[in-house]
Amino acid sequence: MMGFLFGCTNEMVVVQAPVEVFEKPFPKQYAGTTNQVIETLQKGQEVRVLGSEYGKDFLAYKVRLADGRVGYLIAGDEFKIIKK
C-alpha cells in the first residue's frame, strides 16, 4: 500500500545526473510490473514537484515536465529537492 502526499508545493527537482521519469509512481521493475520511462532528464534541468508517494521500499516524487506532462521520479542520488 502506498501513502499519498499530493498538493501544491514550492519545491523543485534539480537534476544532478541523467534520471528517468516514469509513467507510474513506482520503480522500473516493481512487484512483477514494468513501468514505462516517459522521459530522461539531463543534468541541470529543473522540474516542479507536485507531491510525493511512499511505497514499501521507495519514495516517488510526482513532477510536472516542461511540456506539461506529469510523471514520477524515484528518490535517489540523481537529483536533489530545493525550495523555490
C-alpha positions as a Markdown table, in Angstrom:
| # | Residue | x | y | z |
|---|---|---|---|---|
| 1 | Met | 0.0 | 0.0 | 0.0 |
| 2 | Met | 1.3 | 3.4 | -0.9 |
| 3 | Gly | 0.8 | 6.7 | 1.1 |
| 4 | Phe | -0.2 | 9.7 | -1.0 |
| 5 | Leu | 1.1 | 13.2 | -0.2 |
| 6 | Phe | -0.1 | 15.3 | -3.1 |
| 7 | Gly | -0.8 | 19.0 | -3.1 |
| 8 | Cys | 0.8 | 22.3 | -4.1 |
| 9 | Thr | 4.4 | 22.6 | -3.1 |
| 10 | Asn | 7.1 | 25.2 | -3.6 |
| 11 | Glu | 9.7 | 22.6 | -4.3 |
| 12 | Met | 11.7 | 21.9 | -7.4 |
| 13 | Val | 13.8 | 18.9 | -8.5 |
| 14 | Val | 17.3 | 19.9 | -9.7 |
| 15 | Val | 18.8 | 17.1 | -11.8 |
| 16 | Gln | 22.4 | 16.2 | -11.0 |
| 17 | Ala | 22.9 | 13.3 | -13.4 |
| 18 | Pro | 20.6 | 11.8 | -16.1 |
| 19 | Val | 17.4 | 10.4 | -14.4 |
| 20 | Glu | 14.4 | 8.6 | -15.8 |
| 21 | Val | 10.9 | 9.9 | -15.4 |
| 22 | Phe | 8.3 | 7.1 | -15.1 |
| 23 | Glu | 4.7 | 6.9 | -16.1 |
| 24 | Lys | 3.6 | 5.5 | -12.7 |
| 25 | Pro | 4.7 | 6.1 | -9.1 |
| 26 | Phe | 7.0 | 3.1 | -8.6 |
| 27 | Pro | 10.4 | 1.9 | -9.8 |
| 28 | Lys | 11.0 | 0.4 | -13.3 |
| 29 | Gln | 10.6 | -3.2 | -12.1 |
| 30 | Tyr | 8.3 | -3.4 | -9.1 |
| 31 | Ala | 6.1 | -6.3 | -7.8 |
| 32 | Gly | 6.1 | -8.0 | -11.1 |
| 33 | Thr | 5.1 | -4.9 | -13.0 |
| 34 | Thr | 7.0 | -2.9 | -15.6 |
| 35 | Asn | 6.9 | 0.9 | -15.5 |
| 36 | Gln | 7.4 | 2.9 | -18.7 |
| 37 | Val | 10.0 | 5.7 | -18.9 |
| 38 | Ile | 8.4 | 8.8 | -20.4 |
| 39 | Glu | 11.4 | 11.0 | -20.5 |
| 40 | Thr | 15.0 | 11.2 | -19.3 |
| 41 | Leu | 16.0 | 14.4 | -17.6 |
| 42 | Gln | 19.6 | 15.7 | -18.0 |
| 43 | Lys | 22.0 | 17.4 | -15.6 |
| 44 | Gly | 20.9 | 20.9 | -14.7 |
| 45 | Gln | 17.2 | 20.5 | -15.7 |
| 46 | Glu | 14.6 | 21.6 | -13.1 |
| 47 | Val | 11.0 | 20.4 | -12.8 |
| 48 | Arg | 8.3 | 21.3 | -10.3 |
| 49 | Val | 7.4 | 18.8 | -7.6 |
| 50 | Leu | 3.6 | 18.3 | -7.3 |
| 51 | Gly | 3.7 | 15.8 | -4.4 |
| 52 | Ser | 5.2 | 12.6 | -3.2 |
| 53 | Glu | 4.2 | 9.0 | -2.6 |
| 54 | Tyr | 5.8 | 6.4 | -0.3 |
| 55 | Gly | 5.9 | 2.8 | -1.4 |
| 56 | Lys | 7.1 | -0.1 | 0.6 |
| 57 | Asp | 10.7 | 0.3 | -0.4 |
| 58 | Phe | 10.8 | 3.7 | -2.2 |
| 59 | Leu | 9.8 | 7.3 | -2.4 |
| 60 | Ala | 8.3 | 8.7 | -5.6 |
| 61 | Tyr | 8.0 | 12.4 | -6.5 |
| 62 | Lys | 5.2 | 13.5 | -8.8 |
| 63 | Val | 6.6 | 16.1 | -11.1 |
| 64 | Arg | 5.4 | 18.3 | -14.0 |
| 65 | Leu | 7.6 | 18.2 | -17.1 |
| 66 | Ala | 8.4 | 21.3 | -19.2 |
| 67 | Asp | 5.8 | 20.1 | -21.9 |
| 68 | Gly | 3.1 | 19.8 | -19.2 |
| 69 | Arg | 3.1 | 16.0 | -18.8 |
| 70 | Val | 3.1 | 14.6 | -15.3 |
| 71 | Gly | 5.5 | 11.8 | -14.3 |
| 72 | Tyr | 7.3 | 10.3 | -11.4 |
| 73 | Leu | 10.9 | 10.3 | -10.2 |
| 74 | Ile | 12.1 | 7.7 | -7.7 |
| 75 | Ala | 14.2 | 9.1 | -4.9 |
| 76 | Gly | 17.9 | 8.5 | -5.3 |
| 77 | Asp | 21.2 | 10.3 | -5.8 |
| 78 | Glu | 20.5 | 11.6 | -9.3 |
| 79 | Phe | 18.6 | 14.7 | -8.1 |
| 80 | Lys | 18.0 | 17.0 | -5.2 |
| 81 | Ile | 14.9 | 18.8 | -4.0 |
| 82 | Ile | 15.1 | 22.6 | -3.4 |
| 83 | Lys | 12.6 | 25.2 | -2.2 |
| 84 | Lys | 11.7 | 27.9 | -4.6 |
